Amino acid sequence: MKETVGIGIIGTGFAKRVQIPSFLRCEGARVVSVASGSIENARLTADEFGIGHATGDWRETIEHPDVDLVCVTTPPNLHREMTLAVIEAGKHILCEKPMAMNVAEASEMLAVAEVAAAAGRPMLALIDHELRFQPGRLTAYKMLREGAIGKVRHAKATFQAPHRGDPNIPWNWWSDEAVGGGALGAIGSHVIDSFHWLLDTEVASVFCQLQTHIPKRKDASGISREVTSDDATSLVLRFNDGILTENTTGVATVSMTDGPDYQNLMEFFGTDGFMRIDHLGGIAIANPGESEWTPLEVDRGTLLPGMPDTGFARAFVEIAPRVVDAIRNGETTIEHAATFADGVRVQSVLDAARRSNSTGRLTYP
């Protein structure tokens, strides 16, 4: 068994708020390097968490001799180049979602990882769909397969986070379609992956409408700039038939402007009942003929001090030790973790959704 796993972090947004604190509580883990496009941000992060190496050059983090795992938490336009460099260096990788800018990039990343594994350099190559590891979602996964609500006829996802409805929030990469900003990639990728994983199937067709409700924002220098990415996404879906699905339809709405409260809700309507999963993995069930949901007792995980309680942080606390333990034990797979192959499947739906929005037609991944 490997005694200590050295972790390198590229990016100081989500990584600083959630990933680093989660890894630091894991037995046998040490964060040894942090990189950012801003050397000031890298140094501030390193000082805050006692990380020995800070750099403005992400290649230095990948090449650091004590780094075993690289977490790529940057805008999507950088994922391909960074991921290929990690694979070339023979390191394990946890890449943020969406996997890439398009399915061609994602497929290349998968192919290069597969070639490395075939050449005797196997590695963990994962996409950070941490919501899979909420204790409640893992319970729901099991319940669906045990026939708790029968075959799923319809699936629904609702996500709303009203903070970007404030037009005074500055323009940043999130506002820029060219670097992968927008609600479809950032949140729609989680929704699609959750559908794929929970239902053990894939999206067969998609109709999509993207919307930008805040068309301009001021950048850090006070200059008004056009917002080219979406802040709202609406999807109409149909799923392939599978063990849990038959003629199954779905809808998903993602809004970064709707209020008043935060929601991340998934609902499944089956032949024998209904299931609802909230943002913390809480589960409620209703039987046919009943007019109210019955909540179940489930573990909602751990929220570390200072973390945002949106469900993502609690979920990352759950996945972090599994990643560390897998590397310590020389394993290259983790049950339930999203693989690069899963990332490609999600990316194909994102690409199809964008084609649908641009053409106004139903499209196929």
N, C-alpha and C positions, 0 to 999 in steps of 0.2 A: 504493500500500500504506500502511495505517495504521502509523505508527512504533511506537506504544506502546498497549497495551490496558490500560485501568484497570479493576481488579476490585474489586467490593464484596462483602463477605462478611456474611451475616446468620446468626448462630449461632456458638458457640465450642466445640462438641463435636468432631464429626468434621471440621469445617472447620479447627479449630486443629491437630488431630493430623495431618491428611492433606492437605486441600485447599490450605491456605496454603503449606506447605513445597513442595508439588508445583508450584504456580503460580510461586513465587519462583525456581525453577530454569529457567523457560521464557524463551527469548529474546523480547523485546518485550512482556513482561508486568510489571505493577506492581500490587500490592495497595494500594489507596489509602484504603479505609474498611472498618471492621469494626463491626458492630452486635450487641448482645446484650440480652436482657431484663434482664441484670445489667450496669449500667454498669461495675462493678468488673471483671467478666470481660472486657468489651470493652477496657478500658484495659490490663489485664494482657496481653491478646493483642496489642494494638497495640504495647506496649512491647517485648514479646518479639521481635516480627518487624520492628520499625521502621516500623510503619504510621502514617501521618500523622494519620488521623482515626478517633476512637473515639466511639461514641454508644450511648445506651440507647434510641434511637428509630430503628427500622429504616427509617422513611420518609426520614430524613436520608441514609442510605447510598444508597438508590435515587435520591434527588434530587441527590446529589453531582455537580457538573459534570464531574469527571474519571472518573466511573464509566461504563464501557461495558458490562460484564457483571456481573450480580448472581447470586450463588450463594445460593440459599435452602436453608439446612441447619437447619431448625427442626422441631419436632413437626408432624405432618401437618395438624392442625386450623388451622394458620396458612398453609398453602401457597396456598390459593385467594386469600385477601385480598392476600397479598404478591405473588403472581404477577400478578394483575390490575393492581396498582400498578406493577409493573415494565413490563408491556406498555404501560400508559398513558403511562409516562415515555419510551417508545421505546427501552428498553435490551434487550440480550440477556439470556437467563435460562438458568441451569442449576438445576433444581429437584430436590431430594432425592426419593427414593421413600419410601413410596408417593406417587403424584402428589397425592392428595387424601384426603378422608375417605370419599368415595363417588363413584360414577360420574357422578352429576349434577354435582358440583363439577368433576370432571375434564373432563367434556364442555364445561362452560362455559369453563373455561380454554383448551381447544383452540379453541372457537368464537371467543373474543375474539382469540386470536393469529391465527387465519385472517382475521378481519375486518381486523385491523391490516395484515396482509400484503397483502390485497386493496386496501387504501386507500393503498398505496405506502409502508408502514412495515414491510418484511420484517425478520425478526430470527431469530437462533438461539433456538429454544425447545426445550430438551432436558430429559430426565429422566436423573438420574445413575445409570444402570445401567452403572457403570464396568467390571464384570466382562467385558463384551463385548470389552474392549480388552486383556485378557491376551493376550500373544503366543501362548500355547498354545491358548487358546479360538479365536482367529482361525485358527490352523492346523486345529483340529478342525472349525470351520465349513467350511473349504475341503475337507477330507478327506471329510466327510459328503456334500458335493455332488459329489465325484468318485467316489462309490460305494464308499468304503472298507469299509463294512459292509453295503451293499445297502439295501433298505428297512428302516426302523426298525419293529420290532414292538412294542417296549416300552421305556419310558424310566423311569429311576429317579433320584431326588435324595435325598441324605442330608445333613442339616446338623445338627451338634451343637456347642454351645459351653457347656461345663458351668459357667461362672462364675456364672450366675444361679441355680444350684442352692444357692448359699449364702444362707440366709435372713437373714443379717445385712447383705446389700446393701440400702441404703436405698430406701424408696419414692420414686419420681420419676415423671416423665411416662411413662416406659416401662411403669409399672404401671397406667396409667389409660386404659381403653378410650375414654373420652370425648374424649381429645385425639389418639387414633390410636396409642396404645402397643400393644405385643404382637408376638409372633413372626410371626404371619401377615402383617401389613403390613410389618414391618421386613425380614424375611428371605424370607417366602413370595413377596413381590413380585419379589425377585431370581430366585427359582427359576422362577416363572411366566414372567418375561421371558426367562430363559435358554432355557426350553423353546420359547417362541414363536420366538425368534431362531435358535437352532441348528437347529430342525426346520422352519423356514419354514412354520409353520402356527399354529393357535390351539387353545386348549382348548375342546372341544365340550360337555363335561359334567364336573361335579365333585361328589364326595361328601366332606364335611369333618367332622372332629371336632377341636374346640379344647379345650384342657385348661389349667387353672391349678394347678400342683403346689405352688406356694408361695402360699397364699391370703391371707397378711397380711405386711406389712413395716412397719417403723418409719420415719417420715419424719425429716427433718433435726432436728426438735424432739424426737424420741424418742417420738412418739405412734404407736401401732399403727394402721395403716390397711388397709382391704380392697384387695386387688389385683383389679382388674376386667378386666384384659387377660389374654390367653393367654400362657403360656410354652412351650407345645408345640402343634404343629399337625400333623395327619395328613390327607393328601389322596389320594383315588383319582380318577384322571383318565381321560378319553378324549379323543383329539385328532381334529380334522377331517382327512380325507384330503388329501394334498398330494403334492408331488414326492418327499418323503422318507418319507411316512407312508401307511399303509393299514390300517384297522382297528387303529390303534395305541392302546395303553393306557399308563398311567403311574401311578406312585406317588411321593409326596414326603413325607418326614418332617422336621420342623424342631423341634429341641429346644434350649432355652436352659438345660436342667438336666442332660441326659445327659452322662456322662463315660466314660472318664477323659480322653480327648483331644479336641482340636478337629478337626472334619471338615467339609469342604464338598465333597461328591463327587457327580458326575453320571455315570450309566452309561447306555449305549444298546446295545440288543440287536437286531441286525439279521438279515436273511435270509442274509447272507454273512459275518457276524463280529460282534465286540463291541468297544465302545470305552468307556474310563474316563477321566474328566478330574478331576484332584485340585484342591485349593484354590488352588494356585499356577499352574494351567494345565498341569500335567504330564499327558501323554497316555500311556495304555497300550492295546495292542490284543491281541485274541485271535481266532484263527480257529476255525471250527467244528471240534470234535474235540480242541482243545487244552485242557489243564487249568490252564494258567498264563498270566498276563498278560505281555506283552512291552513294556517301557517304550520309548518313542521319545525321541530327543534333540530337545528343544524349548527355546526361550528362555523362561525364567521371569520375565523382566523385572528391574526394578531396585527394590531396597528402600532407601529413604533412611534415614539414621541416626535412631533413635528411633521409627520407625513400627512399628505392630503388624504382624506378618507373617502376616496371615490371608488374604492374596490381594487384598483390597480396596485396600490402599495401593499395592501394585505396579501394580494396574490403573489407579488414578487417575493415577499418574505417566505412564502411557501416554496417557490421554485428555486430560490438561491441555494439552500443547502442540498437539494437534489443534484444541482449542477456540480457543486463542489465535491460531493460524495462520489459522483460518477467519475470525475477526473481522478480523484484519489485512488479509486478502485480500478482504473484502467478501462472503464466502460465507455462505449461510444453511442449508446442509446439510453434514453430515459423514458419510461412509460408515460404516456400522455403528452410528452413535450412535442411542440411543433417543429418538424424537420424542415430542411430546405425544400424537400418535395412538397410538403404542405404549403410552404411559402409560394412556390410556383403556382400551385392550384389557386390560391387566393389571388395572386397577381393576375392570373388569366381572367378572373371575374372582374377585377378592377379595370383591366384593359377593355373588356367587353362593355362594362358600364360606361366608360368614357366614350366608346364608339356609339353606344345607344344615345347618350346625351347629345352628341354632335350630329347624329343623323335623324334623331326622333323615331328610331325604329327598335324593335325587339332584336337583341343580339345574343350570340351564343359564345361562351368561353372557348 
